[in-house]
Amino acid sequence: MKNSKKSIIAIIAVLLVAICIVVVVVMSKKDSKSETKVDQAVETTESAKETDVNTEANTETNAESGEDGKIIAISEMMEDAVAKKDVILTFSENEDFSDAIEDVIVNGKSVAFEKTSGTITIPGDCFKFPVEYTIQVVAGKYDTSLVYQKVLEEPTWEIAWNDEFEGDSLDTSKWDYQIGTGAEYGLTNWGNDEAEYYAKENVSVGNGVLTLEAIPDVTTYADAGTSYTSGRIRTYSDDTGSLFSTTYGRIEAKIKLPLGDGFWPAFWMLPATDTYTTWAASGEIDIMEAKGRIPNEATSALHYGEVWPNNKYSGSAYSFGTETTINEYHVYTLEWDIDTITWYVDGNQYFQTGKWFSKGADEPADYTYPAPYDEPFYILLNLAVGGAFDGFTEPSEEDFPATMDVDYVRVYKKIGGYDASQAKAEQADTASFESYEVYEDGNFITDSVFKSLNEDALTTASMDPASKQWYFLTISDYSGVATLAKEVVDDTTYAGIDVTEVGNQNYSVQLIQHMPVANGYAYTISFDAYASKEREIVVKMSGDGDNGWSVYSSAYSTQLTTEPQHFEYTFSMSAASDPTARLEFNLGLDDGLVSIGNVAVKASSGGNVDPDKIKEPLVSGNYIYNGLFNQGSDRIAFWHLEAGEGSGVNTDKAMVINPVDGGEALLYQTGILLKASADYTLSFTGAADTGTEITAQITDVNGKTIYAVGNFVVSAETKTSLAFKMSDKVPEEGVTVTFRIGDTAVRMKDISLVN
């Protein structure tokens, strides 16, 4: 029995040794192979494993051939092997081997192929995914050759412009120097109270790097009164215009920044056109800004809104942590798409936004989204010193030398291009808007006759935002003094506020009502007002302390006279919804009686406005609103379009009107308040592929009374006009301008009606 147990133990031991040998052999075979990263859904056959003949996939050889069982080394495609593109394998030119090729197998499946005496081409539909593929080449008497082919993801970007700074001087075909203090451009000290003079000699190129150097210097440009010189360049020239600009793309640079108080390096973009007037309605993109005294942080910003000082911005900060600083090279990247802009540092996304708007000075509505970010922008690099950005700090002697070093600047574009017509603004906050209470005729003002208004002024801001009552305030901290008396003029109840002590702020004396405003909606503030003398008041929509005193609208400065006037102002709510925003009438800094009545606030979605509002002439003198078709969510704000479809892009400043169902399209605008017996000219520019008839009419709102009519035929782009004299009676609701467009498409732009 003992001998039997010993025999059994011996047999088990032999079996265990045999198993271990088998495992080692299997593992050795497994380890001898290159790892194949293929999609798990694709089957890899055993035959692929068995035909591995130790061919190095990355090395071409000149092996002889012709004998049975001889191996021909085949190399994979080393460059440009991307998903869905043909793969070309290469081998030493050998007609005998080429003639013998009978099958090509990709991940276990036979595929179509083309061959020459030195290449094998496999169609792109065999390589649908960016992974590694196993390819077998079967060639008669030759042993099967094996190739591991890496296929990369199909490229998204292609280079559009770059500067690697490889020479020994600045490439002035790509860049231009900006010289001076900014006064040359109407921006004294560059608009930020900066302390540097930008000079050409502070810009250098060498060893593959662009250097902008800040130097303490009060003598070289003593007349400028600056304390430093530094460098600033841009891809735009005062003489020739844009050297390079882009609309959309991936814009990046590898940059090392200086440390020290007061240094303000920037990598940024400005518009190359004046399509959207001036800053900041025209936009500004700050790809990277930094403060030299904060070594572990870089920031971004997007500027938009209305013309300064009613501009807005959004942005964020990137923290480098404790492992690195701005004084080491980092890659700062912006990805600008049709309706989103995204910021990265070293490939790490840290800010993205699709919320912005643009409104020109004295324009009645916002430009159509995505304005202003559908126009070309050029690139700037500069190293500022001092100024308001960092609280007027300035560097010490130990902070020099100070340089901003740029390894490269590159701009890529999406290979598939960009379709601006698909841009969509972020959705309005409909849920909040629909939860807000609205009153008569869509008015958010609860008390149009001031029943709730306190007669004795509040001297502290002790208001209840939820009450939605009117408040009269003279906050003691701001030294304003005033009294209140209500009065009725022509059936309108006015709140009359008599300012006796003007105070030290325009908000020293205020009239306030709280109301809700929702993100993504346009709001029109309207009111009547007059004063005991000509003076200014400031109206705006803003948040309380719980919203950081955010300003939601621009400050609307209104010039009052001694006669009642009607005022209207429209703004877009781009901030987060606020159920207790405040409508402010700021009456400080001037004395006398101010009377306010008929206050209303009404809303519409998508940045649109009431198309039938009464239309006083614009500052330009034009009675037509949105004659360039670049305002409102659909580019047709203030217009009505019937039996037709409108199309086009925002920056074209035109609209293609296409009649539907073979009939006549009507394009018309109502509420135009002309003057009796005055002379006017209605003009427009039209174009059509064939002669298209257009009839222009000026009528009353019902179309029954015709004040003027003109018939035109347009083909090649032509400016056409109709002169007429208005009758001695003008309807209170204004006149209607109508264009009757024949049965074919016409392109219309630049519509104006002037006295």
Buried (B, 14 or more C-beta within 10 A) or exposed (E): EEEEEEEEEEEEEEEEEEEEEEEEEEEEEEEEBEEBEBEEEBEBBEEBBEBBEEBEBEEEBEBEBEEEEBBBBBBBBEEEBBBBBBBBBBBBEBEBBBEBBEEBBBBBEEBEBEBEEBBBBBBBEBBEBBBBBBBBBBBEEBBBBBBBBBBBEBEEBEEBBBBEBEEEEBBEEBBBBBBBBBEEEEBEBBBBEBBBBBBBEBBBBEEEBBBBBBBBBEEEBEEBEBBBBBBBBBBBBEEEEBBBBBBBBBBBBBBBBBBBBBBBBBBBBBBBBEBBBEBBBBBBBBBBBBBBBBBBBBBBBBBBBBBEEBBBEBBBBBEBEEEEBBBEBBBBBBBBBBBBBBBBBEEEEBBBBBBBBBBBEEBBBBBBBBBBBBBBBBBBBBBBBBBEBBEEBBBEEEBBEBBBBBBBBBBBBBEEEBEBEEBEBBEBBEEBBEEBEBBEEEBBBBBBBBEEBBEEBBBEEEBEBEEBBBBBBBBBEBBBBBBBEBEEEEEBBBBBBBBEBBBEBBBBBBBBBBBBBBBBBBBBBBBBBBBBEEBBBBBBBBBBEEBEEBBBBBBBEBEBEEEBEEBBBBBBBBBBBBBBBBBBBBBBBBBBBBBBBBBBBBBBBBBBBBBBBBBBBBEEEBBBBBBBBBBBBBBBBBBBBEEBEBEBBBBBBBBBBBBEEEEBBBBBBBBBBBEEEEEBEBBBBBBBEEEBBBBBBBBBBEEEEEBBBBEBBBEEEEEBEBEBEBBEEBBEBBBBBBBBBBBBBBBBBBBBBBE
